[in-house]
Amino acid sequence: MAFVETLIDTLIAARIRRPSVVTVGTFDGVHVGHQHLLNDVVCRAHVRDALAVAITFHPRPTEVLRPDAPSLYLCSLDARLDRLREAGAEVVIPIAFTRELSQISAFDFARALVEHMRMCELVGGPDLALGHDREGTPAVLRDIGARLGFVVNTVPVVDVQGETARSSVLHRAIGDGAVGRAALLLGRRYDVSGDVVQGDGRGRTIGVPTANVAVSEKILLPGNGVYAVFFYEGGRRWLGAANVGVRPTFAGTTRSLEVHLLDFTGDLRGAPCTVEFVERLRAEIRFAGVAELVQQIHQDVERAREILGAGG
């Protein structure tokens, strides 16, 4: 089975020489629930003098098994790997999920982790499931562990102000534009990264120049609207007012992210940047004319300045 060999090659490449406490999942966004899980893994690894290991699938299994379903991410794979390390994982291993890999049994997956990762403990959330058709539930994995020599533990979900920290909950909050609520579940403000690209120049012609940020189509943008944001580029940070949407006043149809930087002059085209969403100011609406739009933009800018100046 070539797909099993591919999995084993990936695990061998990690060069694990000590026992390991392992957690497995997609970990989209690495939110506070994931961070809580990683903290548990790190503590258990410390007790065992073992390595804390996070294995993450990319793409997520549902993207492969249900290709017709929408599949957006809260961050790029590189950002996910960085955040897993920041959450305490000493070793982070991305595994390319394929339809062939989905056929591996829970037993064979666990055996690969024991033989090539020296796994002594597997930790997951209450919905932990590994292997073909998610057959490897915690109960099944405990039986396998008794045969292969590892233990299984689960960590409860984390609730934040009455909401469960799950990637699906975050997707809904961000899609609704509730970036403040999303920040609570993420443990940080939601941000997206991309390059500043050439726009149509319309913002400059109306006296409100914007940086047009090209974000990967696989990354979730907040719901259409105007936001107070921080804009990061080249180690610098500016205050900004961002519009996510189609610019209906100009009969736009393509969704985009444009940021007006406060107190900035210059040309950022081609520069990589990150936009951090602080608060939604209003919905995106169609104005009767350009003058009315410009008047509202100036109000948005002043409101953004107040919010960002206070929340720095």
MITILUM-830930 format. One record per residue: residue in three letters; z, x, y of N, C-alpha, C, O in turn. Coordinates in steps of 0.02 Angstrom, whole numbers, padded with zeros to 5 digits, always signed. Example, Ala and Ser with C-alpha at 12.3 -4.5 7.8 and 13.67 -1.06 7.14 Angstrom:
BEGIN
Ala+00390+00660-00284+00390+00615-00225+00390+00660-00165+00423+00712-00166
Ser+00354+00642-00112+00357+00684-00053+00394+00645+00002+00402+00670+00057
END
This chain:
BEGIN
Met+00000+00043-00059+00000+00000+00000+00000+00044+00062+00051+00073+00080
Ala-00058+00049+00094-00066+00096+00149-00020+00079+00207+00003+00125+00242
Phe-00006+00014+00218+00036-00005+00275+00108+00019+00265+00142+00035+00314
Val+00131+00022+00202+00197+00049+00189+00198+00124+00203+00246+00150+00231
Glu+00144+00158+00184+00139+00230+00196+00139+00244+00271+00168+00293+00294
Thr+00105+00201+00310+00103+00209+00383+00173+00202+00412+00193+00240+00456
Leu+00209+00152+00388+00278+00142+00411+00320+00204+00395+00357+00229+00437
Ile+00314+00228+00334+00353+00286+00313+00335+00348+00354+00379+00386+00373
Asp+00271+00357+00368+00249+00414+00410+00282+00411+00479+00303+00462+00506
Thr+00285+00350+00507+00316+00342+00573+00390+00360+00570+00416+00392+00616
Leu+00424+00339+00518+00496+00353+00511+00508+00427+00499+00555+00456+00527
Ile+00467+00457+00458+00475+00529+00444+00466+00570+00507+00500+00620+00518
Ala+00419+00548+00550+00404+00585+00612+00465+00588+00658+00469+00632+00701
Ala+00513+00542+00650+00573+00542+00692+00620+00600+00673+00664+00617+00712
Arg+00610+00628+00615+00650+00687+00592+00725+00674+00595+00762+00713+00625
Ile+00747+00621+00565+00818+00605+00562+00852+00649+00511+00832+00651+00452
Arg+00903+00685+00533+00938+00731+00488+01010+00711+00477+01046+00742+00438
Arg+01032+00658+00511+01101+00634+00503+01100+00560+00483+01048+00527+00491
Pro+01155+00535+00457+01158+00462+00444+01145+00424+00509+01157+00450+00563
Ser+01120+00363+00503+01103+00325+00563+01127+00253+00557+01129+00223+00503
Val+01146+00226+00615+01159+00155+00622+01098+00127+00659+01082+00150+00714
Val+01066+00078+00629+00999+00057+00652+01000-00016+00675+01033-00058+00646
Thr+00963-00029+00728+00948-00098+00747+00873-00104+00754+00839-00057+00775
Val+00846-00162+00737+00774-00173+00734+00756-00237+00773+00788-00289+00764
Gly+00705-00233+00815+00683-00293+00850+00628-00277+00900+00606-00220+00905
Thr+00607-00328+00937+00557-00316+00989+00592-00292+01053+00567-00247+01087
Phe+00648-00322+01070+00688-00302+01129+00649-00308+01194+00653-00264+01237
Asp+00611-00362+01201+00572-00372+01262+00619-00379+01322+00661-00424+01323
Gly+00612-00335+01371+00652-00338+01431+00717-00300+01427+00745-00281+01479
Val+00742-00287+01367+00807-00254+01357+00859-00286+01403+00888-00252+01446
His+00870-00350+01393+00916-00389+01435+00989-00377+01415+01003-00336+01372
Val+01035-00413+01447+01106-00400+01435+01126-00414+01362+01172-00382+01337
Gly+01092-00460+01329+01105-00471+01258+01086-00410+01217+01124-00389+01173
His+01028-00382+01231+01007-00320+01196+01054-00262+01213+01071-00222+01169
Gln+01075-00259+01275+01120-00205+01296+01187-00210+01259+01216-00160+01239
His+01211-00271+01250+01273-00282+01213+01265-00261+01140+01309-00229+01112
Leu+01208-00278+01111+01194-00257+01042+01191-00182+01037+01220-00153+00991
Leu+01157-00149+01083+01151-00076+01081+01219-00043+01090+01233+00008+01058
Asn+01261-00072+01131+01328-00044+01140+01367-00047+01075+01404+00000+01058
Asp+01359-00101+01038+01392-00108+00973+01365-00056+00924+01404-00025+00887
Val+01299-00046+00924+01269+00005+00881+01297+00074+00897+01313+00113+00852
Val+01301+00090+00961+01326+00155+00983+01399+00165+00960+01417+00219+00936
Cys+01440+00113+00968+01510+00119+00947+01517+00129+00872+01556+00170+00850
Arg+01477+00092+00834+01480+00099+00761+01454+00168+00740+01481+00199+00694
Ala+01403+00192+00774+01377+00258+00758+01429+00313+00773+01436+00361+00735
His+01465+00304+00829+01516+00354+00847+01570+00357+00793+01591+00412+00774
Val+01592+00300+00768+01643+00298+00716+01620+00334+00654+01659+00367+00620
Arg+01556+00328+00637+01529+00357+00576+01501+00428+00587+01477+00459+00540
Asp+01506+00453+00648+01474+00517+00665+01399+00514+00646+01372+00560+00616
Ala+01368+00458+00665+01298+00446+00647+01257+00439+00711+01285+00437+00766
Leu+01192+00436+00703+01146+00425+00759+01137+00350+00772+01134+00310+00726
Ala+01134+00333+00836+01118+00264+00856+01042+00259+00864+01013+00290+00908
Val+01011+00218+00821+00938+00214+00818+00914+00143+00834+00940+00095+00806
Ala+00864+00138+00878+00832+00074+00892+00760+00078+00871+00723+00122+00892
Ile+00739+00031+00829+00669+00026+00808+00640-00036+00842+00667-00091+00835
Thr+00585-00027+00878+00556-00083+00915+00483-00093+00894+00445-00045+00887
Phe+00465-00156+00885+00396-00173+00866+00354-00184+00929+00376-00212+00979
His+00292-00159+00926+00244-00174+00979+00174-00173+00948+00155-00123+00916
Pro+00135-00225+00956+00153-00288+00991+00206-00327+00953+00222-00311+00895
Arg+00233-00379+00985+00283-00420+00951+00250-00456+00893+00191-00472+00897
Pro+00287-00469+00840+00258-00501+00781+00220-00565+00795+00166-00576+00766
Thr+00246-00609+00838+00211-00672+00851+00143-00662+00882+00098-00703+00872
Glu+00134-00607+00920+00069-00594+00950+00017-00580+00897-00042-00595+00906
Val+00038-00550+00842-00008-00533+00787-00017-00593+00741-00073-00608+00721
Leu+00037-00627+00725+00034-00681+00675+00009-00747+00705-00017-00789+00669
Arg+00018-00755+00771-00007-00815+00805-00046-00795+00867-00022-00805+00923
Pro-00105-00767+00857-00143-00738+00914-00163-00790+00967-00178-00770+01023
Asp-00163-00853+00951-00182-00904+00999-00124-00922+01046-00134-00954+01098
Ala-00063-00902+01028-00006-00918+01070-00002-00870+01130-00019-00811+01123
Pro+00020-00894+01188+00026-00849+01246+00075-00792+01229+00125-00802+01196
Ser+00059-00732+01253+00102-00675+01237+00105-00628+01296+00065-00582+01303
Leu+00154-00640+01340+00166-00596+01396+00232-00559+01385+00274-00580+01346
Tyr+00239-00503+01419+00298-00461+01411+00336-00455+01476+00308-00463+01530
Leu+00401-00440+01470+00444-00430+01528+00440-00359+01555+00462-00346+01611
Cys+00413-00314+01516+00403-00245+01539+00354-00211+01492+00340-00236+01437
Ser+00328-00154+01513+00282-00116+01471+00319-00084+01413+00381-00081+01413
Leu+00282-00060+01364+00314-00026+01307+00351+00036+01332+00407+00049+01310
Asp+00321+00075+01376+00354+00136+01401+00420+00119+01436+00470+00153+01425
Ala+00419+00066+01476+00481+00046+01510+00532+00022+01460+00592+00036+01467
Arg+00510-00013+01408+00556-00036+01356+00590+00022+01321+00650+00021+01310
Leu+00551+00073+01304+00579+00132+01271+00630+00166+01316+00684+00186+01292
Asp+00614+00173+01380+00661+00204+01427+00726+00164+01431+00780+00192+01432
Arg+00720+00098+01434+00779+00056+01442+00821+00054+01379+00882+00047+01383
Leu+00790+00059+01321+00829+00064+01259+00870+00129+01258+00927+00129+01236
Arg+00840+00182+01283+00877+00246+01287+00934+00240+01338+00989+00263+01326
Glu+00919+00208+01395+00971+00199+01446+01028+00157+01418+01086+00165+01439
Ala+01013+00111+01372+01065+00068+01343+01105+00104+01289+01152+00076+01262
Gly+01086+00166+01273+01127+00206+01227+01094+00229+01164+01123+00270+01128
Ala+01034+00205+01149+01001+00226+01087+00984+00300+01091+00951+00323+01138
Glu+01006+00339+01041+00992+00411+01040+00921+00424+01015+00889+00473+01035
Val+00898+00381+00971+00830+00387+00945+00797+00318+00952+00825+00268+00930
Val+00738+00317+00981+00700+00254+00989+00633+00264+00954+00597+00312+00969
Ile+00617+00219+00908+00556+00226+00869+00513+00164+00878+00531+00110+00853
Pro+00456+00170+00913+00410+00113+00916+00367+00109+00853+00341+00160+00830
Ile+00362+00051+00825+00320+00040+00765+00266-00010+00782+00279-00065+00806
Ala+00204+00010+00769+00147-00035+00781+00149-00091+00730+00141-00080+00670
Phe+00159-00153+00754+00162-00210+00708+00091-00235+00694+00053-00247+00741
Thr+00075-00241+00632+00009-00265+00611+00017-00322+00560+00072-00333+00534
Arg-00037-00357+00548-00035-00410+00498-00018-00382+00429+00016-00414+00389
Glu-00042-00321+00417-00027-00289+00352+00047-00273+00347+00078-00283+00294
Leu+00076-00248+00401+00147-00232+00399+00190-00294+00388+00244-00291+00359
Ser+00165-00352+00411+00203-00414+00403+00211-00433+00329+00252-00476+00313
Gln+00172-00402+00286+00176-00418+00214+00229-00378+00177+00244-00393+00119
Ile+00259-00329+00210+00309-00288+00176+00372-00330+00162+00393-00369+00205
Ser+00400-00321+00104+00459-00359+00086+00520-00332+00123+00521-00275+00145
Ala+00571-00373+00128+00633-00351+00159+00663-00292+00120+00690-00246+00150
Phe+00657-00294+00054+00684-00240+00013+00648-00174+00028+00680-00123+00038
Asp+00582-00176+00029+00544-00115+00041+00555-00088+00112+00558-00027+00122
Phe+00562-00133+00160+00576-00111+00229+00644-00076+00231+00651-00021+00259
Ala+00694-00109+00202+00761-00080+00203+00762-00014+00165+00795+00034+00186
Arg+00728-00010+00109+00727+00052+00070+00696+00109+00110+00719+00166+00106
Ala+00644+00093+00149+00613+00145+00191+00663+00170+00243+00665+00230+00258
Leu+00702+00125+00271+00752+00145+00321+00807+00189+00289+00830+00236+00320
Val+00826+00172+00229+00878+00211+00195+00851+00280+00176+00885+00330+00187
Glu+00791+00281+00148+00765+00345+00122+00742+00392+00177+00748+00453+00170
His+00716+00365+00232+00686+00408+00283+00723+00409+00349+00708+00449+00393
Met+00772+00364+00357+00813+00363+00418+00886+00376+00401+00928+00380+00446
Arg+00901+00383+00337+00970+00392+00315+01015+00336+00341+01072+00348+00361
Met+00988+00274+00343+01025+00217+00370+01086+00202+00328+01081+00192+00267
Cys+01144+00200+00361+01206+00181+00327+01230+00113+00350+01272+00081+00317
Glu+01203+00090+00407+01223+00025+00433+01165-00005+00473+01132+00030+00511
Leu+01155-00070+00463+01103-00107+00500+01139-00159+00542+01180-00197+00517
Val+01122-00161+00606+01155-00208+00653+01102-00250+00687+01050-00225+00708
Gly+01116-00314+00693+01069-00359+00726+01105-00418+00756+01166-00424+00751
Gly+01067-00462+00788+01095-00524+00814+01102-00574+00758+01084-00560+00701
Pro+01128-00633+00773+01138-00684+00721+01073-00709+00690+01073-00736+00635
Asp+01017-00699+00726+00952-00721+00699+00914-00662+00668+00852-00665+00661
Leu+00949-00609+00649+00918-00552+00617+00877-00574+00557+00901-00613+00515
Ala+00815-00550+00553+00771-00566+00496+00718-00512+00491+00682-00498+00539
Leu+00713-00482+00433+00664-00429+00421+00621-00447+00361+00641-00485+00317
Gly+00561-00419+00360+00518-00426+00302+00473-00487+00303+00475-00528+00349
His+00433-00492+00252+00383-00545+00245+00414-00614+00253+00464-00630+00221
Asp+00384-00655+00297+00408-00723+00309+00481-00725+00331+00516-00774+00320
Arg+00504-00670+00362+00573-00666+00387+00624-00679+00331+00676-00708+00342
Glu+00606-00655+00271+00648-00668+00213+00715-00631+00216+00764-00652+00185
Gly+00716-00575+00253+00776-00533+00256+00827-00558+00305+00839-00527+00356
Thr+00859-00614+00289+00913-00641+00330+00975-00596+00321+00976-00555+00275
Pro+01026-00604+00363+01086-00563+00353+01114-00567+00282+01135-00516+00254
Ala+01116-00627+00253+01142-00634+00185+01100-00596+00135+01126-00561+00091
Val+01034-00602+00140+00989-00567+00095+00995-00491+00104+00996-00454+00056
Leu+00999-00470+00167+01004-00398+00181+01070-00369+00157+01072-00311+00137
Arg+01123-00409+00157+01187-00384+00131+01181-00373+00055+01209-00324+00029
Asp+01146-00417+00021+01135-00406-00051+01094-00343-00063+01109-00304-00108
Ile+01042-00333-00022+01001-00273-00028+01043-00211-00012+01037-00160-00046
Gly+01085-00216+00039+01127-00161+00058+01175-00140+00003+01190-00081-00006
Ala+01200-00190-00034+01245-00174-00090+01209-00133-00143+01241-00093-00178
Arg+01145-00142-00149+01105-00105-00198+01084-00036-00172+01082+00012-00209
Leu+01069-00033-00107+01041+00028-00079+01092+00072-00042+01078+00129-00025
Gly+01152+00045-00029+01204+00086+00001+01208+00082+00077+01223+00133+00109
Phe+01197+00025+00106+01209+00016+00177+01244-00050+00189+01241-00095+00146
Val+01276-00057+00246+01310-00119+00263+01272-00153+00320+01233-00121+00356
Val+01283-00218+00327+01248-00258+00378+01300-00293+00421+01347-00323+00395
Asn+01292-00288+00486+01335-00324+00533+01293-00359+00585+01239-00336+00604
Thr+01319-00415+00608+01284-00452+00661+01329-00457+00722+01390-00458+00717
Val+01297-00461+00780+01331-00465+00845+01314-00532+00876+01256-00551+00876
Pro+01363-00569+00901+01349-00635+00931+01306-00629+00994+01304-00576+01025
Val+01274-00683+01012+01233-00684+01073+01279-00681+01133+01339-00695+01129
Val+01251-00662+01190+01288-00657+01253+01270-00715+01298+01211-00729+01309
Asp+01320-00749+01324+01309-00802+01373+01327-00777+01443+01378-00743+01452
Val+01285-00793+01491+01297-00774+01561+01296-00838+01602+01243-00870+01610
Gln+01353-00856+01629+01359-00916+01670+01327-00977+01635+01291-01016+01666
Gly+01343-00983+01572+01321-01042+01534+01251-01038+01504+01229-01085+01472
Glu+01216-00982+01515+01149-00974+01486+01148-00917+01436+01179-00864+01448
Thr+01114-00927+01380+01110-00875+01330+01058-00823+01349+01003-00839+01369
Ala+01078-00760+01343+01032-00705+01360+00983-00696+01303+00997-00663+01253
Arg+00925-00725+01311+00869-00718+01264+00806-00705+01303+00799-00726+01360
Ser+00759-00671+01271+00695-00658+01305+00660-00723+01323+00630-00728+01376
Ser+00664-00773+01278+00630-00836+01291+00659-00871+01353+00623-00902+01391
Val+00725-00867+01361+00757-00897+01419+00736-00860+01483+00724-00891+01535
Leu+00731-00795+01478+00708-00755+01536+00636-00771+01554+00620-00776+01613
His+00594-00780+01505+00524-00797+01519+00520-00862+01559+00482-00867+01607
Arg+00560-00911+01539+00559-00975+01575+00585-00967+01646+00556-00994+01693
Ala+00640-00930+01654+00669-00921+01721+00621-00886+01767+00611-00907+01824
Ile+00590-00832+01744+00544-00794+01786+00481-00835+01800+00456-00836+01856
Gly+00457-00870+01749+00399-00913+01759+00411-00968+01810+00365-00991+01843
Asp+00475-00989+01816+00494-01040+01865+00508-01010+01934+00520-01046+01982
Gly+00506-00943+01938+00521-00910+02001+00595-00899+02014+00614-00877+02068
Ala+00637-00914+01964+00709-00907+01972+00729-00834+01960+00763-00819+01911
Val+00709-00790+02006+00719-00718+01994+00793-00699+02002+00814-00649+01972
Gly+00831-00736+02041+00903-00722+02046+00938-00736+01980+00979-00696+01958
Arg+00921-00792+01948+00949-00809+01883+00927-00758+01830+00966-00739+01787
Ala+00865-00737+01835+00839-00688+01787+00877-00622+01794+00891-00589+01744
Ala+00895-00603+01855+00931-00540+01865+00998-00541+01829+01020-00489+01804
Leu+01031-00598+01828+01095-00603+01793+01086-00591+01718+01127-00558+01686
Leu+01033-00617+01690+01020-00611+01618+00994-00542+01600+01004-00518+01544
Leu+00959-00510+01647+00932-00443+01635+00984-00388+01647+00980-00335+01617
Gly+01032-00402+01690+01078-00350+01711+01048-00306+01765+01075-00252+01780
Arg+00993-00327+01794+00959-00291+01847+00906-00339+01876+00893-00391+01846
Arg+00878-00322+01933+00825-00364+01960+00761-00357+01919+00747-00304+01892
Tyr+00724-00412+01916+00660-00409+01880+00609-00371+01923+00605-00381+01983
Asp+00571-00328+01890+00520-00290+01927+00456-00285+01886+00457-00293+01825
Val+00402-00271+01921+00338-00259+01889+00308-00196+01921+00322-00181+01979
Ser+00267-00161+01884+00235-00100+01909+00160-00105+01904+00133-00143+01863
Gly+00126-00067+01946+00053-00065+01946+00029-00017+01999+00068+00019+02030
Asp-00036-00017+02009-00066+00025+02061-00088-00019+02120-00109-00076+02112
Val-00083+00010+02180-00109-00024+02239-00185-00018+02239-00212+00037+02235
Val-00219-00075+02244-00292-00076+02240-00321-00106+02304-00286-00138+02344
Gln-00385-00096+02312-00420-00123+02370-00423-00199+02365-00445-00227+02315
Gly-00401-00233+02418-00407-00305+02421-00466-00326+02464-00510-00285+02478
Asp-00467-00389+02485-00522-00412+02526-00509-00400+02600-00551-00415+02642
Gly-00450-00372+02617-00436-00355+02686-00418-00414+02730-00411-00406+02791
Arg-00410-00472+02701-00397-00532+02742-00329-00527+02777-00322-00549+02834
Gly-00279-00499+02742-00213-00492+02772-00215-00451+02835-00181-00467+02885
Arg-00253-00398+02834-00258-00354+02893-00292-00391+02952-00273-00383+03010
Thr-00341-00432+02935-00378-00467+02989-00334-00519+03023-00347-00536+03081
Ile-00283-00544+02989-00239-00594+03021-00174-00562+03045-00128-00597+03065
Gly-00172-00495+03044-00114-00460+03071-00056-00451+03024-00001-00431+03045
Val-00067-00466+02959-00014-00458+02910-00043-00419+02850-00057-00449+02798
Pro-00052-00353+02857-00081-00314+02802-00037-00315+02740+00024-00317+02745
Thr-00070-00313+02682-00033-00315+02619-00057-00261+02572-00114-00238+02575
Ala-00011-00241+02528-00029-00197+02472-00043-00243+02413-00001-00281+02392
Asn-00104-00238+02387-00124-00278+02329-00107-00239+02266-00136-00185+02254
Val-00063-00265+02226-00037-00229+02168-00069-00256+02104-00063-00315+02088
Ala-00105-00212+02069-00137-00231+02006-00087-00222+01949-00071-00166+01931
Val-00064-00278+01921-00015-00277+01867-00052-00294+01802-00096-00337+01802
Ser-00032-00262+01748-00063-00276+01683-00062-00350+01668-00012-00384+01681
Glu-00116-00375+01640-00119-00446+01623-00070-00465+01567-00060-00524+01554
Lys-00040-00415+01535+00008-00428+01482+00079-00435+01509+00125-00452+01471
Ile+00089-00421+01574+00156-00424+01603+00165-00491+01640+00121-00513+01676
Leu+00222-00521+01630+00237-00586+01661+00251-00578+01736+00295-00541+01756
Leu+00213-00613+01777+00227-00618+01848+00270-00679+01862+00263-00730+01828
Pro+00315-00675+01911+00354-00735+01928+00308-00792+01949+00250-00781+01967
Gly+00335-00853+01946+00296-00911+01966+00270-00906+02037+00300-00872+02079
Asn+00215-00940+02050+00184-00936+02116+00234-00951+02171+00274-00998+02167
Gly+00232-00910+02223+00277-00920+02279+00283-00857+02321+00249-00807+02308
Val+00327-00861+02370+00340-00804+02415+00410-00778+02400+00457-00817+02392
Tyr+00416-00712+02397+00479-00681+02376+00499-00625+02424+00457-00592+02454
Ala+00565-00616+02432+00592-00556+02463+00594-00503+02408+00621-00514+02354
Val+00565-00444+02423+00559-00393+02371+00576-00324+02400+00574-00313+02460
Phe+00593-00279+02355+00594-00207+02371+00531-00177+02340+00512-00194+02284
Phe+00500-00132+02377+00437-00100+02356+00450-00026+02350+00472+00006+02398
Tyr+00438+00002+02291+00451+00073+02278+00386+00111+02266+00342+00089+02228
Glu+00380+00168+02300+00321+00210+02290+00339+00281+02309+00367+00294+02362
Gly+00323+00328+02264+00334+00398+02280+00406+00416+02297+00418+00459+02340
Gly+00454+00383+02265+00524+00397+02279+00550+00364+02342+00608+00375+02360
Arg+00509+00324+02375+00530+00289+02436+00536+00214+02423+00506+00187+02376
Arg+00576+00181+02465+00585+00109+02459+00575+00075+02525+00601+00097+02577
Trp+00536+00021+02524+00526-00020+02583+00548-00092+02569+00549-00114+02512
Leu+00566-00127+02622+00577-00199+02618+00509-00233+02619+00462-00208+02649
Gly+00505-00290+02586+00441-00324+02585+00446-00399+02574+00497-00424+02550
Ala+00393-00434+02592+00384-00504+02576+00322-00509+02533+00268-00488+02554
Ala+00329-00536+02473+00274-00537+02425+00250-00607+02412+00289-00655+02411
Asn+00185-00613+02402+00156-00677+02381+00128-00670+02311+00088-00625+02298
Val+00148-00715+02267+00119-00719+02200+00081-00785+02197+00110-00838+02208
Gly+00017-00781+02184-00021-00843+02180-00095-00834+02194-00122-00780+02186
Val-00126-00889+02215-00199-00890+02221-00223-00895+02293-00283-00899+02305
Arg-00177-00895+02341-00193-00901+02412-00235-00964+02426-00293-00960+02445
Pro-00204-01023+02416-00242-01086+02421-00270-01100+02491-00320-01136+02497
Thr-00239-01072+02543-00266-01084+02611-00336-01056+02617-00377-01080+02656
Phe-00351-01003+02578-00418-00972+02579-00458-00992+02518-00507-00959+02500
Ala-00438-01047+02485-00473-01073+02426-00479-01022+02371-00530-01019+02336
Gly-00426-00982+02363-00426-00932+02310-00418-00963+02241-00392-01019+02235
Thr-00440-00928+02191-00433-00952+02122-00403-00900+02075-00380-00917+02021
Thr-00402-00837+02097-00377-00784+02054-00304-00768+02073-00289-00757+02132
Arg-00262-00767+02024-00191-00754+02037-00180-00680+02051-00207-00637+02017
Ser-00139-00666+02102-00128-00596+02120-00058-00586+02148-00022-00634+02162
Leu-00040-00523+02157+00023-00504+02189+00007-00462+02250-00024-00409+02245
Glu+00028-00486+02309+00017-00451+02372+00084-00442+02407+00124-00489+02410
Val+00095-00383+02434+00159-00368+02466+00147-00345+02537+00111-00297+02549
His+00179-00379+02585+00180-00354+02654+00242-00312+02662+00298-00337+02654
Leu+00233-00248+02678+00289-00202+02686+00313-00204+02758+00274-00197+02805
Leu+00378-00215+02767+00406-00219+02833+00411-00149+02864+00433-00101+02831
Asp+00392-00144+02926+00399-00081+02965+00362-00023+02931+00387+00033+02928
Phe+00302-00037+02906+00263+00015+02872+00193+00017+02902+00162-00034+02915
Thr+00168+00078+02911+00098+00088+02927+00072+00143+02883+00107+00192+02869
Gly+00011+00135+02859-00018+00186+02815-00062+00153+02764-00073+00093+02765
Asp-00087+00193+02718-00133+00170+02666-00106+00192+02599-00099+00251+02585
Leu-00090+00143+02557-00061+00157+02492-00111+00149+02435-00092+00153+02376
Arg-00172+00138+02450-00221+00125+02397-00222+00182+02346-00225+00241+02363
Gly-00219+00162+02282-00220+00210+02227-00151+00232+02206-00144+00266+02155
Ala-00099+00214+02244-00032+00237+02229+00001+00192+02176-00003+00131+02181
Pro+00034+00222+02127+00074+00182+02080+00137+00158+02115+00166+00194+02156
Cys+00159+00098+02101+00217+00069+02135+00253+00021+02090+00229+00003+02036
Thr+00313+00002+02112+00353-00048+02077+00377-00100+02128+00399-00082+02182
Val+00371-00163+02110+00394-00218+02153+00453-00251+02119+00449-00275+02063
Glu+00510-00251+02155+00572-00279+02128+00587-00345+02164+00594-00346+02225
Phe+00591-00399+02125+00599-00466+02154+00673-00481+02165+00713-00479+02119
Val+00689-00498+02228+00759-00510+02247+00774-00584+02251+00823-00608+02222
Glu+00732-00621+02289+00746-00692+02298+00681-00729+02314+00638-00703+02350
Arg+00674-00789+02288+00616-00830+02303+00628-00865+02370+00681-00896+02380
Leu+00581-00860+02415+00588-00890+02481+00560-00961+02484+00590-01006+02514
Arg+00504-00971+02451+00473-01038+02453+00417-01040+02402+00397-00990+02373
Ala+00391-01101+02392+00333-01109+02349+00269-01088+02387+00269-01087+02448
Glu+00217-01073+02350+00152-01060+02380+00119-01127+02395+00112-01168+02350
Ile+00099-01138+02456+00068-01201+02476+00004-01188+02515-00007-01132+02540
Arg-00037-01239+02521-00098-01235+02560-00083-01259+02631-00058-01314+02642
Phe-00099-01216+02680-00088-01234+02750-00152-01263+02780-00207-01252+02754
Ala-00143-01299+02835-00200-01332+02867-00249-01281+02897-00308-01295+02903
Gly-00223-01223+02916-00267-01173+02946-00232-01106+02947-00173-01100+02929
Val-00268-01055+02969-00242-00986+02969-00184-00979+03017-00135-00944+03001
Ala-00187-01011+03075-00133-01004+03125-00067-01029+03096-00015-00997+03105
Glu-00069-01086+03062-00008-01113+03031+00018-01067+02976+00078-01057+02970
Leu-00028-01038+02937-00009-00990+02885+00025-00929+02915+00078-00907+02891
Val-00005-00901+02968+00023-00840+02999+00092-00854+03027+00137-00812+03022
Gln+00101-00912+03057+00166-00930+03084+00219-00931+03028+00274-00906+03037
Gln+00201-00960+02971+00247-00964+02915+00261-00895+02886+00317-00879+02867
Ile+00209-00853+02883+00219-00785+02857+00270-00747+02899+00312-00712+02872
His+00266-00754+02965+00314-00719+03008+00385-00745+02996+00433-00706+02999
Gln+00391-00808+02982+00457-00835+02964+00480-00807+02897+00539-00791+02888
Asp+00434-00802+02850+00451-00773+02785+00474-00701+02792+00523-00680+02761
Val+00439-00663+02833+00456-00592+02843+00526-00586+02872+00565-00543+02850
Glu+00543-00626+02922+00610-00622+02952+00664-00643+02902+00718-00614+02900
Arg+00648-00694+02862+00697-00715+02810+00706-00659+02758+00761-00646+02736
Ala+00651-00628+02739+00656-00572+02691+00697-00516+02720+00738-00486+02685
Arg+00687-00501+02784+00726-00447+02816+00801-00462+02814+00841-00418+02800
Glu+00819-00525+02827+00889-00545+02825+00918-00536+02755+00973-00509+02746
Ile+00881-00560+02705+00906-00557+02636+00912-00485+02612+00962-00466+02583
Leu+00861-00446+02624+00859-00378+02598+00906-00332+02636+00934-00286+02608
Gly+00914-00346+02701+00960-00306+02740+01031-00316+02717+01073-00271+02720
Ala+01046-00379+02695+01114-00394+02673+01125-00372+02601+01181-00356+02581
Gly+01071-00373+02561+01080-00360+02489+01061-00290+02467+01067-00274+02408
Gly+01037-00248+02515+01015-00180+02501+01036-00151+02438+01019-00093+02423
END
